[in-house]
Amino acid sequence: MSAVRSHRYSVADTDLEEFLARRNSLIATIREGHPGLVRTVLVRLEDGTYTDNWHWETAEQMGAALAALPTFPEAPLTMALTGDATALNGRVVDER
């Protein structure tokens, strides 16, 4: 069953372009070593915060990538541009 890592955070408007560049680099780096990352979706909500959902083929692949996160220098560089960050893991129970 597929798994999702959902993040919610804020990004200053002045940092958005740099944040997107760093996020794209992070996604590419993770996919190189963890091909189970099948889709990422970044949404700006009407309150100005963002949700960032990372979809994985399996929970095991997601877990392996999360365990390797300290080896990705792009991760702290990307997250340094966010505020009020939270993250939750889940499993997809219905998708249409």
Summary of the structure (lengths in Angstrom):
residues: 96
radius of gyration: 13.2
end to end distance: 14.1
largest distance: 38.3
contacts: 247
relative contact order: 0.33
helix: 42%
strand: 35%
